[in-house]
Amino acid sequence: MDGDAADPADLPLPPAGHGLLVGKAVVITAAAGTGIGSAVAQRCLAEGAEVVLSDSHARRLGEVREHLAAAYPGRVWSVPCDVTDEAAVRELISTAVLHCGRIDVMVNNAGLGGTRAVVEMTDDEWQRVLDVTLTGTFRCTRAALRQLIAQGGGGAVVNNASVLGWRAQAGQAHYAAAKAGVMAFTRCVALDVAAHGIRVNAVAPSLATHPFLAKVMAERELAGLATREAFGRAAQPWEVATVVAFLASDYSSYLTGEVISVSNQHP
């Protein structure tokens, strides 16, 4: 989930890059805007990777790509993609290979939330959240794995789950079910492809700052959630992105099938 912000003067600063992803090509879904996806893109670039950005919002995607390409010329490409469209997902991977020659890391960040009690939820609302958040992760993972295996194996998939896959929150049954599915999917797929030397892991953010979350959750509710965090504040998107970069890098060469919580809320 994404949420509240603390006093900027009290926040830590992002660490410098250390070349963790030099020589690697990374594909990231839902990378437009100012949330976790774009933060992952910035961190991967800071660590030396070539990055292919993807999002269903073509205009915002182009803006993010232009901004990042100015800082990292020759290492950033963008491909609009709706993860509910199988043909578009295949095109994303093939275009990434066209640009980079191969792929090494797939970061599945696309997800759809919303707040609705089950008694009021429609089939369409339920299905839409699962199709983007869970089935979209399946589609992109499958396409990426086929490419990684065709290349001879190796590489990594990092999925964006959520602490709501473990913890209950009213009005989040569809989102929580989808994210719990992402966690179980991650663990099973890791065993499916271990023989190919491919690692599959996930991060489970608790509450991360995002300007658009205020449009779907009340400020008072966000502030209350932030106070329950271990550090008394929401995470910044880059704090999630650094964990993604670790899982994408060779520093996690013996780590697979794991879900890492990026902070968590007190009971």
C-alpha positions, -999 to 999 in steps of 0.1 A, spaced: 0 0 0 10 36 -4 3 65 19 13 92 44 43 115 44 65 126 73 85 159 78 111 159 50 137 171 75 133 138 95 136 115 65 167 95 54 182 102 20 186 76 -7 220 59 -7 244 63 -36 244 35 -62 271 8 -59 269 -8 -93 248 -38 -82 230 -41 -115 257 -32 -140 252 -52 -172 217 -62 -164 185 -53 -183 155 -47 -161 118 -45 -171 94 -28 -147 56 -26 -150 35 3 -136 66 25 -137 49 58 -145 40 84 -119 58 90 -86 52 57 -67 72 25 -62 75 17 -99 93 49 -109 114 47 -77 125 11 -87 134 25 -121 155 52 -106 173 28 -82 180 3 -110 195 30 -132 215 43 -102 228 7 -98 239 6 -135 211 -13 -152 195 -7 -185 158 -2 -178 126 -8 -199 97 11 -183 61 0 -189 27 14 -178 -8 15 -192 -8 53 -189 11 62 -221 14 100 -214 27 97 -179 50 69 -190 65 91 -217 71 119 -191 89 96 -167 110 81 -195 120 116 -207 130 126 -172 150 95 -165 166 95 -200 179 130 -194 199 117 -163 208 83 -178 210 87 -216 210 55 -236 198 33 -208 161 40 -206 133 29 -229 95 28 -225 68 4 -238 31 11 -230 15 -21 -217 -18 -31 -202 -10 -62 -181 -45 -76 -186 -37 -79 -223 -17 -110 -231 -6 -98 -265 6 -65 -250 26 -84 -224 43 -105 -250 51 -73 -270 66 -57 -238 91 -86 -234 100 -88 -271 105 -50 -274 127 -51 -243 148 -78 -259 150 -57 -291 163 -27 -271 186 -45 -247 195 -77 -265 182 -97 -235 164 -93 -202 178 -102 -168 152 -90 -143 114 -87 -144 98 -64 -118 60 -69 -115 48 -37 -99 14 -34 -116 -15 -35 -92 -50 -21 -86 -66 -13 -53 -97 4 -40 -119 3 -9 -152 -16 -9 -169 -38 16 -176 -73 3 -214 -69 7 -213 -39 -17 -186 -52 -41 -196 -62 -76 -182 -91 -96 -166 -66 -119 -148 -48 -91 -135 -80 -77 -124 -94 -111 -107 -61 -122 -85 -60 -91 -75 -97 -94 -70 -94 -132 -45 -65 -128 -29 -74 -95 -27 -112 -96 -33 -124 -131 -13 -95 -145 17 -107 -124 12 -142 -137 11 -130 -174 42 -109 -171 61 -135 -151 53 -163 -176 64 -141 -205 96 -131 -187 104 -167 -176 100 -180 -212 125 -154 -223 149 -161 -195 148 -199 -202 153 -193 -239 184 -172 -231 199 -202 -211 185 -195 -177 196 -172 -148 180 -139 -139 154 -128 -114 117 -119 -110 107 -96 -83 70 -92 -75 53 -64 -55 30 -79 -29 17 -62 2 14 -67 39 -23 -70 33 -15 -105 19 -9 -113 56 -29 -87 75 -66 -79 75 -80 -45 67 -116 -36 62 -127 -29 26 -96 -45 11 -109 -81 5 -102 -80 -32 -68 -64 -30 -57 -85 0 -68 -117 -18 -49 -107 -49 -17 -98 -29 -19 -131 -9 -21 -148 -43 10 -130 -55 28 -143 -24 18 -179 -30 24 -176 -67 59 -163 -60 68 -193 -37 55 -218 -62 70 -203 -93 104 -201 -75 104 -240 -73 92 -243 -109 122 -225 -123 150 -231 -97 165 -257 -120 171 -229 -146 189 -208 -121 161 -182 -120 152 -166 -87 117 -154 -79 110 -133 -48 86 -106 -37 86 -75 -15 56 -67 7 54 -30 14 33 -18 43 26 19 38 46 39 13 42 76 4 23 83 -27 5 115 -36 -24 97 -53 -34 76 -23 -49 107 -7 -75 105 -35 -88 71 -23 -81 72 14 -89 99 40 -60 119 53 -69 110 89 -70 73 81 -35 76 64 -21 94 94 -34 68 117 -19 40 96 15 58 96 16 60 134 13 22 136 44 17 115 75 4 132 93 37 125 62 59 131 60 70 95 53 57 61 81 44 39 94 65 10 91 47 -24 129 46 -27 131 26 6 111 -1 -11 130 2 -43 164 -5 -26 150 -39 -14 138 -46 -50 173 -38 -63 188 -62 -38 165 -90 -49 173 -82 -85 210 -83 -79 236 -111 -75 238 -102 -38 207 -124 -34 220 -153 -54 208 -179 -29 175 -163 -21 143 -175 -39 107 -181 -30 108 -154 -3 85 -125 5 103 -97 23 82 -72 43 94 -36 39 85 -26 74 53 -37 89 25 -24 111 21 -32 148 -9 -54 155 
